């Protein structure tokens, strides 16, 4: 498990967007995640490139208020490679692919799982430093029955500030 987390952190450092004005977008994301014919509210923080025609890393750390209410700390960390494709002067499409770590802990103990994810985000700029982002992500965690994977998906909307 440590090897997976170390790999994801090293990958994030290697592809982090270079420092330049208004090149990184930070957002607070709200949305829903679905798995096993059920849905839950997801709240997260995302850091991603904000410039078209540049590659970088898309990092999301999310939690689930429903789980917190029931005494369970549940987090998802996505570390992805992404590339900005312009759709217009103020709109950029960010397809992405990367790794996922799901970690949980509560009174009965804790655990973690890993897998991969892919998705797409659309960033719309309202000004040079503010915008809105809509994201869809599909996850696959290793360890399904028969050695398969466990699928889950999320859709989020984020309020973005760019630096």
OpenMM code with the backbone's topology and positions (N, CA, C; nanometers):
from openmm import Vec3, app, unit

residues = "UNK UNK UNK UNK UNK UNK UNK UNK UNK UNK UNK UNK UNK UNK UNK UNK UNK UNK UNK UNK UNK UNK UNK UNK UNK UNK UNK UNK UNK UNK UNK UNK UNK UNK UNK UNK UNK UNK UNK UNK UNK UNK UNK UNK UNK UNK UNK UNK UNK UNK UNK UNK UNK UNK UNK UNK UNK UNK UNK UNK UNK UNK UNK UNK UNK UNK UNK UNK UNK UNK UNK UNK UNK UNK UNK UNK UNK UNK UNK UNK UNK UNK UNK UNK UNK UNK UNK UNK UNK UNK UNK UNK UNK UNK UNK UNK UNK UNK UNK UNK UNK UNK UNK UNK UNK UNK UNK UNK UNK UNK UNK UNK UNK UNK UNK UNK UNK UNK UNK UNK UNK UNK UNK UNK UNK UNK UNK UNK UNK UNK UNK UNK UNK UNK UNK UNK UNK UNK UNK UNK UNK UNK UNK UNK UNK UNK UNK UNK UNK UNK UNK UNK UNK UNK UNK UNK UNK UNK UNK UNK UNK UNK UNK".split()
positions = [
    Vec3(0.0820, -0.1186, 0.0000),
    Vec3(0.0000, 0.0000, 0.0000),
    Vec3(0.0869, 0.1256, 0.0000),
    Vec3(0.1931, 0.1250, 0.0799),
    Vec3(0.2825, 0.2417, 0.0831),
    Vec3(0.3446, 0.2671, -0.0526),
    Vec3(0.3731, 0.1598, -0.1257),
    Vec3(0.4333, 0.1751, -0.2578),
    Vec3(0.3390, 0.2491, -0.3516),
    Vec3(0.2088, 0.2206, -0.3425),
    Vec3(0.1109, 0.2870, -0.4285),
    Vec3(0.1040, 0.4354, -0.3945),
    Vec3(0.0938, 0.4676, -0.2665),
    Vec3(0.0869, 0.6071, -0.2237),
    Vec3(0.2145, 0.6810, -0.2639),
    Vec3(0.3293, 0.6196, -0.2429),
    Vec3(0.4563, 0.6813, -0.2821),
    Vec3(0.4603, 0.7055, -0.4319),
    Vec3(0.4170, 0.6079, -0.5103),
    Vec3(0.4148, 0.6240, -0.6552),
    Vec3(0.3249, 0.7405, -0.6957),
    Vec3(0.2056, 0.7492, -0.6369),
    Vec3(0.1128, 0.8576, -0.6723),
    Vec3(0.1701, 0.9940, -0.6347),
    Vec3(0.2342, 1.0047, -0.5197),
    Vec3(0.2938, 1.1319, -0.4802),
    Vec3(0.4097, 1.1710, -0.5711),
    Vec3(0.4939, 1.0748, -0.6064),
    Vec3(0.6047, 1.1032, -0.6978),
    Vec3(0.5504, 1.1432, -0.8345),
    Vec3(0.4479, 1.0749, -0.8820),
    Vec3(0.3876, 1.1099, -1.0107),
    Vec3(0.3323, 1.2519, -1.0080),
    Vec3(0.2716, 1.2914, -0.8975),
    Vec3(0.2182, 1.4273, -0.8858),
    Vec3(0.3285, 1.5310, -0.8916),
    Vec3(0.4393, 1.5037, -0.8250),
    Vec3(0.5512, 1.5978, -0.8247),
    Vec3(0.6125, 1.6104, -0.9640),
    Vec3(0.6201, 1.4992, -1.0360),
    Vec3(0.6825, 1.4995, -1.1680),
    Vec3(0.5998, 1.5792, -1.2686),
    Vec3(0.4670, 1.5712, -1.2602),
    Vec3(0.3835, 1.6378, -1.3607),
    Vec3(0.3110, 1.7610, -1.3082),
    Vec3(0.3517, 1.8140, -1.1938),
    Vec3(0.2885, 1.9342, -1.1390),
    Vec3(0.3071, 2.0496, -1.2364),
    Vec3(0.2004, 2.1296, -1.2559),
    Vec3(0.2132, 2.2424, -1.3475),
    Vec3(0.3233, 2.3383, -1.3015),
    Vec3(0.3958, 2.3940, -1.3969),
    Vec3(0.5002, 2.4901, -1.3631),
    Vec3(0.4371, 2.6158, -1.3058),
    Vec3(0.5131, 2.6881, -1.2253),
    Vec3(0.4626, 2.8084, -1.1608),
    Vec3(0.4588, 2.9239, -1.2598),
    Vec3(0.3431, 2.9792, -1.2800),
    Vec3(0.3247, 3.0968, -1.3641),
    Vec3(0.1906, 3.1576, -1.3267),
    Vec3(0.1702, 3.2861, -1.3540),
    Vec3(0.0444, 3.3502, -1.3184),
    Vec3(-0.0754, 3.2783, -1.3801),
    Vec3(-0.1790, 3.2584, -1.3003),
    Vec3(-0.3067, 3.1996, -1.3426),
    Vec3(-0.2887, 3.0670, -1.4153),
    Vec3(-0.1962, 2.9848, -1.3700),
    Vec3(-0.1725, 2.8581, -1.4361),
    Vec3(-0.2287, 2.7398, -1.3570),
    Vec3(-0.2576, 2.7569, -1.2307),
    Vec3(-0.3126, 2.6499, -1.1485),
    Vec3(-0.4511, 2.6895, -1.0995),
    Vec3(-0.5446, 2.5948, -1.1110),
    Vec3(-0.6815, 2.6170, -1.0653),
    Vec3(-0.7050, 2.5346, -0.9394),
    Vec3(-0.7614, 2.5961, -0.8381),
    Vec3(-0.7987, 2.5292, -0.7136),
    Vec3(-0.9499, 2.5365, -0.7026),
    Vec3(-1.0123, 2.4282, -0.6599),
    Vec3(-1.1582, 2.4308, -0.6493),
    Vec3(-1.2060, 2.3511, -0.5289),
    Vec3(-1.3196, 2.3943, -0.4794),
    Vec3(-1.3963, 2.3189, -0.3810),
    Vec3(-1.5084, 2.2536, -0.4599),
    Vec3(-1.5107, 2.1213, -0.4615),
    Vec3(-1.6052, 2.0454, -0.5430),
    Vec3(-1.7170, 1.9864, -0.4577),
    Vec3(-1.8381, 1.9904, -0.5122),
    Vec3(-1.9554, 1.9296, -0.4500),
    Vec3(-2.0203, 1.8398, -0.5541),
    Vec3(-2.0639, 1.7220, -0.5121),
    Vec3(-2.1281, 1.6356, -0.6099),
    Vec3(-2.1770, 1.5069, -0.5486),
    Vec3(-2.1919, 1.4074, -0.6352),
    Vec3(-2.2427, 1.2773, -0.5933),
    Vec3(-2.1510, 1.1695, -0.6465),
    Vec3(-2.1387, 1.0637, -0.5693),
    Vec3(-2.0629, 0.9464, -0.6109),
    Vec3(-2.1574, 0.8268, -0.6046),
    Vec3(-2.1499, 0.7412, -0.7033),
    Vec3(-2.2389, 0.6259, -0.7093),
    Vec3(-2.1581, 0.4969, -0.7117),
    Vec3(-2.2074, 0.3991, -0.6377),
    Vec3(-2.1477, 0.2656, -0.6357),
    Vec3(-2.2523, 0.1678, -0.5862),
    Vec3(-2.2556, 0.0508, -0.6447),
    Vec3(-2.3448, -0.0559, -0.5991),
    Vec3(-2.4900, -0.0098, -0.5919),
    Vec3(-2.5373, 0.0611, -0.6924),
    Vec3(-2.6755, 0.1111, -0.7017),
    Vec3(-2.7131, 0.2031, -0.5868),
    Vec3(-2.6167, 0.2739, -0.5315),
    Vec3(-2.6406, 0.3697, -0.4240),
    Vec3(-2.5594, 0.4957, -0.4539),
    Vec3(-2.5988, 0.6063, -0.3938),
    Vec3(-2.5272, 0.7325, -0.4160),
    Vec3(-2.5024, 0.8013, -0.2821),
    Vec3(-2.3969, 0.8815, -0.2774),
    Vec3(-2.3625, 0.9584, -0.1574),
    Vec3(-2.3089, 1.0943, -0.2011),
    Vec3(-2.3199, 1.1906, -0.1107),
    Vec3(-2.2669, 1.3245, -0.1361),
    Vec3(-2.1156, 1.3210, -0.1218),
    Vec3(-2.0466, 1.3903, -0.2120),
    Vec3(-1.9002, 1.3988, -0.2108),
    Vec3(-1.8607, 1.5455, -0.2023),
    Vec3(-1.7643, 1.5759, -0.1159),
    Vec3(-1.7074, 1.7104, -0.1049),
    Vec3(-1.5565, 1.6953, -0.1163),
    Vec3(-1.4946, 1.7799, -0.1998),
    Vec3(-1.3516, 1.7639, -0.2192),
    Vec3(-1.2790, 1.8921, -0.2526),
    Vec3(-1.1479, 1.8820, -0.2546),
    Vec3(-1.0590, 1.9912, -0.2946),
    Vec3(-0.9773, 1.9416, -0.4125),
    Vec3(-0.9720, 2.0224, -0.5198),
    Vec3(-0.9006, 1.9838, -0.6415),
    Vec3(-0.7975, 2.0893, -0.6772),
    Vec3(-0.6801, 2.0443, -0.7213),
    Vec3(-0.5764, 2.1319, -0.7775),
    Vec3(-0.5426, 2.0767, -0.9154),
    Vec3(-0.5477, 2.1630, -1.0162),
    Vec3(-0.5308, 2.1192, -1.1537),
    Vec3(-0.4813, 2.2335, -1.2399),
    Vec3(-0.4275, 2.2055, -1.3581),
    Vec3(-0.3887, 2.3161, -1.4464),
    Vec3(-0.5110, 2.3969, -1.4890),
    Vec3(-0.4902, 2.5221, -1.5239),
    Vec3(-0.6006, 2.6047, -1.5731),
    Vec3(-0.5742, 2.6564, -1.7133),
    Vec3(-0.4632, 2.6141, -1.7745),
    Vec3(-0.4217, 2.6660, -1.9035),
    Vec3(-0.4403, 2.5596, -2.0107),
    Vec3(-0.4933, 2.6015, -2.1256),
    Vec3(-0.5084, 2.5103, -2.2386),
    Vec3(-0.3732, 2.4814, -2.3018),
    Vec3(-0.3659, 2.3691, -2.3700),
    Vec3(-0.2461, 2.3252, -2.4435),
    Vec3(-0.1253, 2.3013, -2.3534),
    Vec3(-0.1509, 2.2622, -2.2291),
    Vec3(-0.0437, 2.2277, -2.1353),
    Vec3(-0.0837, 2.1024, -2.0588),
    Vec3(0.0165, 2.0197, -2.0307),
    Vec3(-0.0053, 1.9003, -1.9491),
    Vec3(0.0235, 1.9340, -1.8036),
    Vec3(-0.0305, 1.8548, -1.7145),
    Vec3(-0.0056, 1.8749, -1.5721),
    Vec3(-0.0721, 1.7654, -1.4915),
    Vec3(-0.0786, 1.7869, -1.3621),
    Vec3(-0.1426, 1.6895, -1.2741),
    Vec3(-0.2745, 1.7444, -1.2237),
    Vec3(-0.3698, 1.6552, -1.2065),
    Vec3(-0.5006, 1.6860, -1.1491),
    Vec3(-0.5077, 1.6053, -1.0207),
    Vec3(-0.5150, 1.6735, -0.9073),
    Vec3(-0.5151, 1.6058, -0.7772),
    Vec3(-0.6448, 1.6386, -0.7045),
    Vec3(-0.7156, 1.5360, -0.6615),
    Vec3(-0.8409, 1.5529, -0.5885),
    Vec3(-0.8321, 1.4770, -0.4567),
    Vec3(-0.8705, 1.5433, -0.3475),
    Vec3(-0.8880, 1.4790, -0.2176),
    Vec3(-1.0319, 1.5030, -0.1774),
    Vec3(-1.1089, 1.3950, -0.1622),
    Vec3(-1.2522, 1.4078, -0.1342),
    Vec3(-1.2913, 1.3226, -0.0144),
    Vec3(-1.4004, 1.3631, 0.0482),
    Vec3(-1.4585, 1.2877, 0.1588),
    Vec3(-1.6098, 1.2837, 0.1413),
    Vec3(-1.6772, 1.2122, 0.2297),
    Vec3(-1.8197, 1.1877, 0.2163),
    Vec3(-1.8908, 1.2176, 0.3479),
    Vec3(-1.9695, 1.3249, 0.3548),
    Vec3(-2.0372, 1.3612, 0.4797),
    Vec3(-2.1266, 1.2503, 0.5353),
    Vec3(-2.1912, 1.1734, 0.4480),
    Vec3(-2.2768, 1.0636, 0.4962),
    Vec3(-2.1974, 0.9649, 0.5797),
    Vec3(-2.0760, 0.9337, 0.5379),
    Vec3(-1.9911, 0.8410, 0.6137),
    Vec3(-1.9492, 0.9029, 0.7469),
    Vec3(-1.9165, 1.0330, 0.7449),
    Vec3(-1.8767, 1.1012, 0.8691),
    Vec3(-1.9885, 1.0980, 0.9726),
    Vec3(-2.1106, 1.1148, 0.9270),
    Vec3(-2.2270, 1.1114, 1.0176),
    Vec3(-2.2357, 0.9768, 1.0888),
    Vec3(-2.1949, 0.8698, 1.0201),
    Vec3(-2.2011, 0.7352, 1.0773),
    Vec3(-2.0698, 0.6923, 1.1430),
    Vec3(-1.9795, 0.7888, 1.1675),
    Vec3(-1.8565, 0.7595, 1.2404),
    Vec3(-1.7445, 0.6985, 1.1578),
    Vec3(-1.7508, 0.7130, 1.0272),
    Vec3(-1.6492, 0.6558, 0.9403),
    Vec3(-1.5770, 0.7679, 0.8662),
    Vec3(-1.4461, 0.7700, 0.8764),
    Vec3(-1.3649, 0.8644, 0.7985),
    Vec3(-1.3326, 0.7951, 0.6662),
    Vec3(-1.3822, 0.8476, 0.5566),
    Vec3(-1.3641, 0.7872, 0.4259),
    Vec3(-1.3102, 0.8931, 0.3309),
    Vec3(-1.1963, 0.8645, 0.2679),
    Vec3(-1.1323, 0.9597, 0.1777),
    Vec3(-1.0967, 0.8930, 0.0459),
    Vec3(-1.1019, 0.9721, -0.0608),
    Vec3(-1.0554, 0.9292, -0.1924),
    Vec3(-0.9485, 1.0280, -0.2370),
    Vec3(-0.8345, 0.9766, -0.2812),
    Vec3(-0.7283, 1.0582, -0.3383),
    Vec3(-0.7095, 1.0137, -0.4826),
    Vec3(-0.7299, 1.1070, -0.5757),
    Vec3(-0.7039, 1.0815, -0.7172),
    Vec3(-0.5836, 1.1644, -0.7590),
    Vec3(-0.4868, 1.1016, -0.8222),
    Vec3(-0.3704, 1.1716, -0.8776),
    Vec3(-0.3649, 1.1335, -1.0249),
    Vec3(-0.3906, 1.2319, -1.1109),
    Vec3(-0.4051, 1.2060, -1.2538),
    Vec3(-0.3132, 1.2934, -1.3378),
    Vec3(-0.2812, 1.2446, -1.4557),
    Vec3(-0.2176, 1.3257, -1.5590),
    Vec3(-0.3298, 1.3818, -1.6458),
    Vec3(-0.3175, 1.5078, -1.6859),
    Vec3(-0.4221, 1.5722, -1.7653),
    Vec3(-0.3600, 1.6640, -1.8694),
    Vec3(-0.4402, 1.7014, -1.9667),
    Vec3(-0.3961, 1.7936, -2.0715),
    Vec3(-0.5143, 1.8827, -2.1084),
    Vec3(-0.4923, 2.0135, -2.1104),
    Vec3(-0.5977, 2.1086, -2.1407),
    Vec3(-0.6186, 2.1274, -2.2900),
    Vec3(-0.7404, 2.1042, -2.3361),
    Vec3(-0.7773, 2.1230, -2.4761),
    Vec3(-0.8777, 2.2373, -2.4843),
    Vec3(-0.8458, 2.3450, -2.5572),
    Vec3(-0.9380, 2.4589, -2.5633),
    Vec3(-1.0661, 2.4249, -2.6392),
    Vec3(-1.1794, 2.4626, -2.5802),
    Vec3(-1.3088, 2.4490, -2.6477),
    Vec3(-1.3613, 2.5852, -2.6912),
    Vec3(-1.2988, 2.6884, -2.6429),
    Vec3(-1.3364, 2.8258, -2.6725),
    Vec3(-1.2412, 2.9167, -2.5988),
    Vec3(-1.2657, 3.0463, -2.6076),
    Vec3(-1.1755, 3.1415, -2.5429),
    Vec3(-1.1743, 3.1274, -2.3906),
    Vec3(-1.2891, 3.0957, -2.3319),
    Vec3(-1.2997, 3.0881, -2.1858),
    Vec3(-1.3318, 2.9472, -2.1342),
    Vec3(-1.3307, 2.8471, -2.2219),
    Vec3(-1.3681, 2.7105, -2.1819),
    Vec3(-1.2580, 2.6131, -2.2241),
    Vec3(-1.2167, 2.5278, -2.1293),
    Vec3(-1.1108, 2.4293, -2.1561),
    Vec3(-1.1555, 2.2918, -2.1084),
    Vec3(-1.1301, 2.1907, -2.1896),
    Vec3(-1.1606, 2.0511, -2.1582),
    Vec3(-1.0333, 1.9847, -2.1053),
    Vec3(-1.0459, 1.9104, -1.9947),
    Vec3(-0.9320, 1.8430, -1.9329),
    Vec3(-0.9598, 1.6932, -1.9183),
    Vec3(-0.9296, 1.6106, -2.0205),
    Vec3(-0.9368, 1.4653, -2.0007),
    Vec3(-0.8225, 1.4230, -1.9089),
    Vec3(-0.8436, 1.3143, -1.8330),
    Vec3(-0.7395, 1.2736, -1.7386),
    Vec3(-0.7452, 1.1230, -1.7128),
    Vec3(-0.6310, 1.0720, -1.6655),
    Vec3(-0.6184, 0.9311, -1.6296),
    Vec3(-0.5140, 0.9205, -1.5198),
    Vec3(-0.5389, 0.8342, -1.4202),
    Vec3(-0.4406, 0.8208, -1.3132),
    Vec3(-0.4784, 0.7166, -1.2108),
    Vec3(-0.4215, 0.7332, -1.0922),
    Vec3(-0.4405, 0.6383, -0.9835),
    Vec3(-0.5361, 0.6889, -0.8773),
    Vec3(-0.5956, 0.5956, -0.8062),
    Vec3(-0.6911, 0.6252, -0.6994),
    Vec3(-0.6531, 0.5469, -0.5745),
    Vec3(-0.6621, 0.6131, -0.4602),
    Vec3(-0.6489, 0.5460, -0.3311),
    Vec3(-0.7744, 0.5779, -0.2511),
    Vec3(-0.8396, 0.4749, -0.1993),
    Vec3(-0.9562, 0.4888, -0.1131),
    Vec3(-0.9143, 0.4418, 0.0251),
    Vec3(-0.9286, 0.5285, 0.1257),
    Vec3(-0.8890, 0.4932, 0.2623),
    Vec3(-1.0045, 0.5207, 0.3571),
    Vec3(-1.0227, 0.4321, 0.4547),
    Vec3(-1.1325, 0.4459, 0.5499),
    Vec3(-1.0850, 0.4058, 0.6885),
    Vec3(-1.1464, 0.4660, 0.7880),
    Vec3(-1.1171, 0.4311, 0.9259),
    Vec3(-1.2350, 0.4653, 1.0142),
    Vec3(-1.2529, 0.3872, 1.1180),
    Vec3(-1.3614, 0.4094, 1.2122),
    Vec3(-1.3352, 0.3319, 1.3393),
    Vec3(-1.4382, 0.3175, 1.4213),
    Vec3(-1.4240, 0.2465, 1.5484),
    Vec3(-1.3822, 0.1016, 1.5308),
    Vec3(-1.4212, 0.0402, 1.4209),
    Vec3(-1.3908, -0.1007, 1.3980),
    Vec3(-1.2587, -0.1244, 1.3277),
    Vec3(-1.1817, -0.0197, 1.3041),
    Vec3(-1.0542, -0.0365, 1.2348),
    Vec3(-1.0505, 0.0469, 1.1083),
    Vec3(-0.9673, 0.0076, 1.0165),
    Vec3(-0.9540, 0.0831, 0.8932),
    Vec3(-0.8978, -0.0027, 0.7827),
    Vec3(-0.8902, 0.0570, 0.6662),
    Vec3(-0.8360, -0.0145, 0.5521),
    Vec3(-0.8207, 0.0795, 0.4349),
    Vec3(-0.7649, 0.0278, 0.3286),
    Vec3(-0.7441, 0.1082, 0.2092),
    Vec3(-0.7451, 0.0188, 0.0866),
    Vec3(-0.7701, 0.0801, -0.0262),
    Vec3(-0.7667, 0.0103, -0.1535),
    Vec3(-0.7096, 0.1028, -0.2585),
    Vec3(-0.6691, 0.0471, -0.3693),
    Vec3(-0.6125, 0.1274, -0.4761),
    Vec3(-0.6702, 0.0818, -0.6093),
    Vec3(-0.6534, 0.1661, -0.7072),
    Vec3(-0.7015, 0.1330, -0.8403),
    Vec3(-0.6650, 0.2430, -0.9379),
    Vec3(-0.7466, 0.2555, -1.0404),
    Vec3(-0.7218, 0.3584, -1.1398),
    Vec3(-0.8506, 0.4347, -1.1667),
    Vec3(-0.8375, 0.5485, -1.2322),
    Vec3(-0.9539, 0.6285, -1.2680),
    Vec3(-0.9285, 0.6979, -1.4007),
    Vec3(-1.0362, 0.7353, -1.4640),
    Vec3(-1.0284, 0.8200, -1.5825),
    Vec3(-1.1496, 0.9108, -1.5811),
    Vec3(-1.1371, 1.0256, -1.6424),
    Vec3(-1.2486, 1.1184, -1.6412),
    Vec3(-1.2221, 1.2383, -1.7294),
    Vec3(-1.3111, 1.3335, -1.7175),
    Vec3(-1.3016, 1.4556, -1.7957),
    Vec3(-1.3603, 1.5698, -1.7136),
    Vec3(-1.2951, 1.6855, -1.7233),
    Vec3(-1.3441, 1.8057, -1.6575),
    Vec3(-1.3536, 1.9188, -1.7583),
    Vec3(-1.4465, 2.0094, -1.7354),
    Vec3(-1.4613, 2.1276, -1.8190),
    Vec3(-1.4508, 2.2488, -1.7286),
    Vec3(-1.3557, 2.3368, -1.7587),
    Vec3(-1.3336, 2.4596, -1.6821),
    Vec3(-1.3843, 2.5777, -1.7628),
    Vec3(-1.4777, 2.6508, -1.7041),
    Vec3(-1.5284, 2.7736, -1.7648),
    Vec3(-1.4830, 2.8915, -1.6814),
    Vec3(-1.4177, 2.9876, -1.7453),
    Vec3(-1.3661, 3.1043, -1.6733),
    Vec3(-1.4682, 3.2169, -1.6739),
    Vec3(-1.5003, 3.2708, -1.5552),
    Vec3(-1.5867, 3.3879, -1.5430),
    Vec3(-1.5027, 3.5150, -1.5423),
    Vec3(-1.3763, 3.5031, -1.5016),
    Vec3(-1.2811, 3.6143, -1.4984),
    Vec3(-1.1415, 3.5525, -1.5032),
    Vec3(-1.0358, 3.6334, -1.5061),
    Vec3(-0.9011, 3.5738, -1.5077),
    Vec3(-0.8685, 3.4900, -1.3846),
    Vec3(-0.9395, 3.5121, -1.2735),
    Vec3(-0.9071, 3.4378, -1.1511),
    Vec3(-1.0224, 3.3551, -1.0946),
    Vec3(-1.1414, 3.3591, -1.1544),
    Vec3(-1.2570, 3.2828, -1.1043),
    Vec3(-1.3218, 3.2034, -1.2159),
    Vec3(-1.3766, 3.0880, -1.1788),
    Vec3(-1.4447, 3.0064, -1.2774),
    Vec3(-1.5283, 2.8979, -1.2134),
    Vec3(-1.5828, 2.8116, -1.2984),
    Vec3(-1.6638, 2.6973, -1.2565),
    Vec3(-1.6101, 2.5753, -1.3296),
    Vec3(-1.6072, 2.4616, -1.2617),
    Vec3(-1.5581, 2.3382, -1.3217),
    Vec3(-1.6590, 2.2276, -1.2980),
    Vec3(-1.6853, 2.1487, -1.4011),
    Vec3(-1.7723, 2.0315, -1.3926),
    Vec3(-1.6871, 1.9110, -1.4281),
    Vec3(-1.6933, 1.8061, -1.3456),
    Vec3(-1.6103, 1.6873, -1.3659),
    Vec3(-1.6919, 1.5595, -1.3583),
    Vec3(-1.6526, 1.4627, -1.4413),
    Vec3(-1.7011, 1.3256, -1.4314),
    Vec3(-1.5785, 1.2368, -1.4143),
    Vec3(-1.5835, 1.1440, -1.3191),
    Vec3(-1.4732, 1.0506, -1.2968),
    Vec3(-1.5276, 0.9098, -1.2788),
    Vec3(-1.4660, 0.8146, -1.3468),
    Vec3(-1.4992, 0.6736, -1.3286),
    Vec3(-1.3794, 0.6055, -1.2625),
    Vec3(-1.4053, 0.5371, -1.1505),
    Vec3(-1.3002, 0.4696, -1.0739),
    Vec3(-1.3146, 0.3184, -1.0864),
    Vec3(-1.2029, 0.2507, -1.0764),
    Vec3(-1.2008, 0.1047, -1.0663),
    Vec3(-1.1020, 0.0683, -0.9572),
    Vec3(-1.1523, 0.0097, -0.8486),
    Vec3(-1.0653, -0.0348, -0.7394),
    Vec3(-1.0324, -0.1817, -0.7564),
    Vec3(-0.9074, -0.2170, -0.7342),
    Vec3(-0.8621, -0.3554, -0.7439),
    Vec3(-0.9209, -0.4335, -0.6268),
    Vec3(-0.9623, -0.5569, -0.6508),
    Vec3(-1.0081, -0.6406, -0.5412),
    Vec3(-1.1519, -0.6834, -0.5502),
    Vec3(-1.2099, -0.6758, -0.6659),
    Vec3(-1.3470, -0.7222, -0.6815),
    Vec3(-1.3542, -0.8737, -0.6726),
    Vec3(-1.4750, -0.9261, -0.6712),
    Vec3(-1.4912, -1.0708, -0.6621),
    Vec3(-1.4286, -1.1374, -0.7841),
    Vec3(-1.3591, -1.2454, -0.7597),
    Vec3(-1.2932, -1.3184, -0.8667),
    Vec3(-1.1722, -1.2466, -0.9228),
    Vec3(-1.1133, -1.1563, -0.8448),
    Vec3(-0.9955, -1.0840, -0.8901),
    Vec3(-1.0270, -0.9679, -0.9818),
    Vec3(-1.1535, -0.9287, -0.9905),
    Vec3(-1.1931, -0.8185, -1.0768),
    Vec3(-1.1738, -0.6835, -1.0109),
    Vec3(-1.2461, -0.5855, -1.0595),
    Vec3(-1.2386, -0.4511, -1.0041),
    Vec3(-1.3772, -0.4064, -0.9577),
    Vec3(-1.3784, -0.3122, -0.8645),
    Vec3(-1.5028, -0.2562, -0.8128),
    Vec3(-1.5223, -0.1175, -0.8742),
    Vec3(-1.6282, -0.0975, -0.9538),
    Vec3(-1.6480, 0.0306, -1.0202),
    Vec3(-1.7288, 0.1289, -0.9358),
    Vec3(-1.6940, 0.2559, -0.9456),
    Vec3(-1.7800, 0.3627, -0.8952),
    Vec3(-1.7509, 0.4900, -0.9720),
    Vec3(-1.8486, 0.5787, -0.9786),
    Vec3(-1.8368, 0.7005, -1.0582),
    Vec3(-1.8818, 0.8206, -0.9780),
    Vec3(-1.8300, 0.9385, -1.0165),
    Vec3(-1.8724, 1.0612, -0.9498),
    Vec3(-1.8902, 1.1729, -1.0518),
    Vec3(-1.9767, 1.2653, -1.0173),
    Vec3(-1.9930, 1.3877, -1.0942),
    Vec3(-1.9934, 1.5027, -0.9936),
    Vec3(-1.9119, 1.6045, -1.0226),
    Vec3(-1.8978, 1.7161, -0.9289),
    Vec3(-1.9001, 1.8485, -1.0028),
    Vec3(-1.9353, 1.9510, -0.9272),
    Vec3(-1.9292, 2.0895, -0.9733),
    Vec3(-1.8430, 2.1645, -0.8730),
    Vec3(-1.7502, 2.2437, -0.9230),
    Vec3(-1.6595, 2.3149, -0.8333),
    Vec3(-1.6536, 2.4633, -0.8612),
    Vec3(-1.6366, 2.5392, -0.7553),
    Vec3(-1.6100, 2.6828, -0.7659),
    Vec3(-1.4591, 2.6971, -0.7682),
    Vec3(-1.4050, 2.7625, -0.8711),
    Vec3(-1.2619, 2.7626, -0.9000),
    Vec3(-1.2030, 2.9005, -0.8797),
    Vec3(-1.0862, 2.9030, -0.8155),
    Vec3(-1.0048, 3.0245, -0.8159),
    Vec3(-0.8703, 2.9870, -0.8748),
    Vec3(-0.8169, 3.0747, -0.9583),
    Vec3(-0.6926, 3.0468, -1.0312),
    Vec3(-0.5810, 3.1354, -0.9816),
    Vec3(-0.4643, 3.0737, -0.9733),
    Vec3(-0.3457, 3.1468, -0.9243),
    Vec3(-0.2311, 3.1252, -1.0195),
] * unit.nanometer
topology = app.Topology()
chain = topology.addChain("A")
for resn in residues:
    res = topology.addResidue(resn, chain)
    for name in ("N", "CA", "C"):
        topology.addAtom(name, app.Element.getBySymbol(name[0]), res)
